Amino acid sequence: MALMGVQLVVSLLAASIMQRMAPHCSFARWLLCNGSLFRFKHPTEGELCALAGKQMPKTSRRERRQNGAGDSKPLTVPRDIDLHLEAVPVNVLDALVLRFFVEYQWLIDFAVYALGIYLFTEGYYCVVDASKEVNIGAIWCVLTILFCLRMLYTLMSHYFRSDEGGERSVCLAFGFLCLLVAMLVLVVREDYLEFGLEPGFASLFDNLEVFAKQQGYEWSVPVTKLTVKLCLAAVCAFIGALLAFPGLRLAQTHLDAVQMNADRPLIQILLHTGFLSPLVVLVLWVKPIARDFLGNAPMGKTSVTLISSSTFSSVRLWTVVALCFLRLALTRYHLQAYLNLAQKWVEQMKREAGRIAAIDIQRKVTRVFCYLTVVTLQYLTPILLILFSTLALKSLGDFSWGLVPETPGVTPAVVPPTAAPPVSALEDDEEGEDMEEDVQATVARLSEALGALRAVLTPLFYRGLFAFFTWWVAACQVISSLFGVYFHQYLMQS
C-alpha cells in the first residue's frame, strides 16, 4: 500500500494554503460580506427623540456620566412612532465582531478545501489505478463530519449555559423523541429500509475475530446485536438533540423567505424544494418506494426493470448531492430573511400601545445581527453533514458515480496484513542511508497497520454506517423543521 503518494502531497499543500490564505481570501467571509446581505442599523437616541416629537437635552450625556448609570432615567418613546430602520450592506468590519465568527470561518473554509481535495482524489482515481493507496479525500470528508458535529455541540452547549431553561428543555425533549424514533427505525427489516447495517456489523465482527486469530489471540467479540443497536440509538438521540434548533431555525427562515419572495414564484418553488429535500433523502432509502419501484416497475401483470441496482445507487448519490447544492444556493435568501426580523419586530412594535425604552429598541435590533453567524452555522452545518457523509459513502462504500450498469463489486476478503521488511535486509545498505532506512521502516509499519484496518473495516461496513448516518441526519431535520413550521404558523399566532 502506497502511503506517501500524490494524494498526501496535495493534501498537505491544501492545508498549507488554507492556513496562509485564510486572512486574505476566505469563502466563509465572502458568503456574508459580498454585498448581497443587508443588515439594519439601530436608531440613535437623537433619532428616536426626533421621531417622538421632543428634543433631547444637550446635557443629558454629561449628567448621566456624572450621576452614574443607576441615577439616570432611561429614555422612553411611544411604541407607535414612525420608525424606519436603515439598511446597509454587511461588510468585513461588521462581521468580525459577530459571535462565533472565527469558528464559522474556519469550519466553512475547511469544508471548501475538503471538497476540493475530494474532487482531486476522485479525478486521481479515474486516471490512476490507486486501489492500494489510502483515500485521502475520504479522510477529509470524515474529518469534516466530525468538525460539524463538534460545532453543533458547541452551539448546543451555549443553550445549556443559558440562564433560561427553555432552550435546554427543547434539546432534551428532541433528544428523547429521537431516541424513540431511532429505536423504532433500528427494528425495521432491511426489506423496507436498506441501510445495510446488519450485514455491515456482522462483517465487522467476523473480521475482528479473524484478525484476532491471525495475531495469535483466541478471542470472540462479546457484543450482541441488541447492545449494538442500543448504543447506536443513544448516538442517534444525541444527534437529534444537536439538530433540534437548526431545524426550528430552518422552519422560521423558510417561512420568512417564502413571504419575502411572494412576487417571485420560481424562487418560491426552489425554496419549497430545498425545504422538502430532507424528505426526499428519506424516501430514497425506503426500498419498496425507491429501489423496488424503479428496479421492477409494475406494468400490468408483469414488471419492467428500468435501471439496474448499481445504476440506482449512483442515481441516489447524485440526487442527494444535487439537493445539497440546491440548499447551499438558497443560503442568501434564508440569511436575508433572518436579518429582516429586525424590521419585522419594529413593524409589530408599532401596532402595540404604550411606551418602550430606547435602549430596548437598540438592543433588539442589534441582537438580530449579532447572531447572524450562529444562524448561518445552523443552516449550513446540517447540509454539510449530509453532503460529506454521502461523499464518504461513495468512496468508502466502493460505489461509483457512473450511471451505466457495471459488474457488482465483491467485498474484499480478509487477508493477512503484509509483513514489514526484515531488519536484516535493511542492515545491508550503506551507512549513509540510515535516515532513509528509518523512514522506510516507519512507512512499512504504518502500511501494515492501515492494511490490517482495511481488512477489518470493509466497504460493506462503511455502506451501512454512512447510509444510516445520512438518512438519520435527514430524518432529524424533517422532524425538527416540520415541528418548527407548526410552531411558527399556529402556536406563535394563537
N, C-alpha and C positions, 0 to 999 in steps of 0.2 A: 504494500500500500504506500503510495507516494504521499508524504506528508508536506514536505517543503516544495510546493509547486506554484504554478501561476496564480491559483486562487488565493493562496495565502499572501503572496506579494501584493496582489490587487487589494486584498482586504486591509493589510497594513497601510498601504498607500491611501485608501479611502479614510481610514481612521485618522491618519496624519492630516489629510486635507480638511476633514471635519473640525479638527481641533484648531487649525490655523485660520480657517475661513469663517468660523462662527462669528467673530466680532465684526466682520466686514460684509459677509454675504450669508444670509440666513433665510431659508424658505419660511420658517415659522414667523419671523419678524415681517417678512413681505406679506404674508397672509393677512396680518392685522393692519399693516401700515402702508398698503399700496394705494390709498386714496379712495377706495370703494366703500369703506365703512365710515359712518358719521356718528359721532357722539354728541351729547347735548351738554352745554356748559351750564353750570348752576348760576342763578342770578345773584348779583351782589345785593348788599343791604340797601345801597342807594337806589338801585333799580326797583327793588320791592317797595321802598318808601314812595318813590315817584308814582308807581302804579297804584298805590294805596291812597294817593292824593294828599300826602303830608310830607313835610320837609324834614330831612334827617338833621339833627343838631350837629353843628360842626365840632362841638367839644365832647361829643359822646365817646369817641375812641379814647381821648385823653382821660376822661372821667373814669372810663372802665379800667384804664391802665392804673390810675391812682387808687381807685376804690377796690379794685380786685374783681375777679370774675364772679365771685359769690354775691357781691353787693349790687351789681348792675342788673337792671331789669331787662329781660330779653325782649327784643323787638318782635312784635306780633303784627300780622297783617290779615285782612279778611281772606277767607278761602276762595271767594268768588272773584278775585281780581283778574284782570285781563292779562294773564301771564303767558308769554310765548318764549319757549326756550330756543337759544341759538345753537344751530347745528354746525359743527366744524369737523373736518376730516381727522381721523385718528393718525397721529404722527409717531415717530420713534420715541421722542421725549415723553410723550404721554404714556406709551406702552411700557417704558422702563420701570415705572413706579407701580405697575399693576401687580396684584397679588399672584404668586406662583408663576411669574413671567419667566424666571430663569429655568424652572423645571419644565415649563411648557416649551420653551425654545429648544432645550436640549432634547426632549423626547421627540418632538416633531422632526427636528433635523436628523436625529438618529434614525428615525423611521424612513426618511427620504433616502439617506445613504444606504440603509439596509435594502431598500427596494432596488436601488441602482446596482448594488453588489449581486443581488439575486438575479437581476436581468442579465448581468455579465456572466454569472455562473451558468444560467440556462443556455445562453449562446455558446459558452465554452463547451458545455456537454454536447451540444448539437454538432460542433466541429470536431472535437477530440473525444476519443474513447477514454473517458476518465472514470470508469466504473469503480476502479480501485482507489480513487482519491476520496478524501473527506470532502463532503459537500459544504463548503464554507457558507454559501448562500443560505442553506437551511439552518445553519448555526445562528446566523444573523437574524433570521426570522424568529427562531425560538427566543433569542435574547430580547427582541422587540416585544414579544408576547409577555415575557417576564417583567420588563420595564413598564409596560402598560398596566399590568396588574398591580405593580408597586405604586404607580401613580394613582390609580383608583383607590388603593388602600390609604395613601396619604390624604386624599380628599375625604374619604370616609372618616378617618381618624380626626380630621378637622371638625366634622359634625359631632363626633363623640366628645370632643373637648369643649363644645359649646355649652354655655350656661343653660340654655333652653333644652329641654329634654325631648322636644318634638322630633327633631331630626334623628336622634338616637333610636327612638321608638319606631320610626319608619324603617330604618335599616334593619332592626331586629325583626320587625314584622315581615318584611320581604325575605329575610333570611329563612325564617321558619316556613313561610309559604313555599319558597323554592326547595326547601328540604323535602316537603311533602310531595311536590311535583316531581322532583328528581327520583324519589323512591318509587313513584308510580311509573316513571319512564323506564327505569332500570329493570323492571319486571316484565316489560313488553318484549315479546319474542322478536327475533331477527326477521321473521317473515313480514313484520309490519314496519319496524324501524331498523334499517340496515346499516347500523354503525359498524358492526364487526367487532364489538367489544369482547364478546365471549371467545371467539376464535383467537383474537389478539392476546388476551390474557392467558388463555390455555397455551399458546405458543411460547409466551414469555416464561411461564412456569416450567414447561418441558425443557426449554433451552437452558434455564438456570440449573435444573437437575443434571442435564448432560454436561454442562460446563463444570459443575462441582465434581462430578465423577472423573472428568478429564484432569482435574487438578489433584486427584487422589483423595477426595473427601466423600464419605458415604453420608449423603445429606439429601433430604427431601424437603420441598417447600411446604412449611406448615401453615399454609394460607388457604382458607376455604373461600368458596365463591361468595358466600354471604358477607364475610368480613371485607372482601374487596369492594363489594357494592355499597356497604355502609360507609366505608372510607370515601368512596367516590361521591356518595350522596352528601357527605359533610363538606367536601370540596365544592360541590355544586351549590350548596347553601351559602357558602362564603362568597362565591362569585355572584350569586343572586343579590346578596347584600351590597356588594360593590357596585352593581349596576342598577340599584334602586333609584337613586337621584338622577343619574344620567337619563334614565327612561322618563322620569317625571319632567325633567327639563326639556327633553326632546318633544314631549307632547305639547308643552307650553309654547315653545318656539315654532313648532309646526302650525299650530292654530293661528298664532300671530302672523306667521309668514304667509299663510294662505289668505288671511284677511288683508294683509298689506299688499298683496298682488291680486286683488279682486278683479282688476281690469286686464289681467294677463292670463288667459285660460291655459296657454301652453305651459307657463311656469307653474300654475296650479296643478296640472296633470303630473308634471315632473316631481313636484313636492309630495303629492299623494303617492306616487310610485316609490319614491325614496322612503317615505314613512312606512309603507307596507312591504318593503323589501325584506326585512327580517322574517315576515310571514312566508314569503316565497322560499327563503332558505329552509324554513321548517318543512315545507311541502316537498322539497327536493329529496329529502331523506326518508319520506314516507313511501315505502316500497309499493303498496297497491296503487297509489296515486301517480307516482313518478315513473319508476323503472318498469313496473309491470304494464302500465298503460301504454308507455312508449315502446317497450320491448315487444309486447304481444297485444297490439291494439285489436279489440274485438270488431270484427266485420261480419255481422250476421252470425252464422253458426261456426265460422272459422275465425282465426286470429292471424293477423299480419304483423310480421316483425318489421318495425320502422327503422330502428337503429340497433346496432349491436350493444352488448353490455359495456365494452371498453369505450365505445363512442359516447354512450350515455354518461359515463364517468367524466369524460373530457368536457362534455357539454355542461354538466353540473358545475365543474370547476370554473369554466368560462362565465357561466351565469352568475355565480357568487362574486367573482372578481368584477364583472361589469356593474353589478348592483352596488358594490362598494365604491367604485369610482363615480357612479352617479350620485351617491350621497356625499362624496367628497366635493363634487362640483357644485352642490347646493349649499355649501357651508356659508357662503356670504349672505344668503337670504335668511338663514336661521340666526346668524350673529346680528344682522341688522334688525331683525325682529326683536331680539333681546334688547338691543340698545334703545329701541323705540319704547320700551317700558317706561322710561323716564317721562317722555311726553304723554304717554297713556295715563300715568299716575297723575300728572298735572291736570289733564282733562277731567279725570274723576274727582280731583280735589275741588275743581271749580263748581261742581254740582252739589257740593256739601255746604252746610251753613256753619257759621261761627268763625273763629279766628285761629291762626296757626303761627307758631314761632318761625321766624325767618331761618333760623339755624336748622330747623327740621326740614324745611324745603331744600336747603342747600345739601344737607346730609343725604336726603333721599335720592336726589338727582345724582349726586356724586357716587353713591354706593352702587348704582347700576353699572357705571363704567368701571369701578374698581374690581368687580368680579367678572370682567369680560374674559380673562384668560381661564378662569375656573369653568365658565360656561363653554368655552372653546374646547377645553380638555374633556368635559363631559360629553360633548358632541362627537369629537374625533376619536377618542380612545376606544369606544366600542367598535367603531368602524375598522380601526387598525387591528383590533383583536381578531375580527372575522377575516379580514384580508390576509394577514400574515399567518393565521392558522390554516387558511386554505392553501397558501403557497407552501407552507411546511407539509401539509397533507400531500400535495402533489409530489414534492421532492423526496420526502422520507417514505411516503407510501408507494413509491415506484409507479406513479400514474404518468400519463402522457397528455400533452396539450393538443396532440393531433386529433382530428375529427374523422380519421379513416379507420376502418377496422384493423386490428392488429392481433397478433398471437397473444393469448393471455399469458401474463408473466407468472413465473413459478417462484414461490418464496424460496430463497436460497437455504439450503440445508446447513445445519450447524457443523462447521468444520473446525478441527483443532487449530488454534492460533499459530501463526508462523513463528517458528523459534528464532531467537536472536542469533546473530552470527557468533560462532565460537570465539572465545577470547584469544585462543592460540593463533587464529588466523589474523587477528588484528596486531598481535605482537610481532609478526613477521615483517611489518612495514618499517620504514626508516624512522629514526628517532625524531626527525624534524617534522613528522606528520602526527605528533601526539595529539595536538588540538583537534585535528580533523578526525582522528580516531574517536575522541570523546564525543564529538558531535554526531558521528555515525552511530555510535553505541546508544546515545540518547534518543536519536530518531528511531532506531530499531526498537528500543523499549516502548516508546510511545506508539509505534506502529503495531507492536504486539498487543498493547492494551486496547487500542482502538479496534484491532481485528477481533479481539475477544468480545468487545462491546457490540460490534456489528453482528457477531454470531448470536448474541443473546437478544438484542433489540432488532428484530426483523421488520421488514416492511409491513407484514401482517399486523404486528403490534401497533406500529405508527398509524396505520389506516384507521384502526378502531379508536385510538386515543384522540387524534386530531379531528376525525369526523365527528365524534361525540362532542368535543370541545367547541367546534364551530357551531354545531346545532344548538348546543346549550346556551352559548352567548346570545344567539339569535332568539332563543326561547325566552331568556330573561328580558331582553329588550321588548319583545312582544307583550309580555305580562306587565312590565312596569309602564310602558308607553300607553297601552290601552287603558290601564287604570288612571294614568295621568290625564288622558282625554276625558274620561268620565269625571274625574275630579274637577278639572278646569271648566268643563262645559255645564255640569249640573250642580256639584256640591258648592263651588265657589259662587254661583249665581243665586243659590237658594238662601 
